[in-house]
Amino acid sequence: MEKRQVHIEPEVVSWEMAAVLRAMTPAERIESLRAMWRFSQTLIRAGVRMQHPDWDESRVTHEVARRVAHGSA
């Protein structure tokens, strides 16, 4: 299987967002990151299930991991 090159442009944090992040404690920042990660996993999993309703949970989980790893899983 051919691996595709993924180019990701970094986003610049706005001044407003930087102020919000600075005001957070380290624990709050980590919890925010965890919440975003869980949300992204939920969206990806829902998309895989919509595209492949016949797949079992194990196959869905593998596909979610593959997509998160940009095809390297």
C-alpha positions, 0 to 999 in steps of 0.5 A: 500500500502506498503511503501518502504524504500529509502536509499540515500547515501550523495554525497561528494562535490568536492573541485572544486564545493565547490569553485564554491559554495563559490564564489556564493552569497546567492541569486545565490545559491538559484536561482541555487537550484530553477533551479535544482528543476524545471529541476528535476520536468520537467524530472519526469513529462516527464517520467510519461507522457511517462509511462502513456500517457492516464493520465490527467494533474491532475493525472500526477501532483499527481504522480510527487508529489508522486515520489518526496515525495518517495511515501508518497504523 
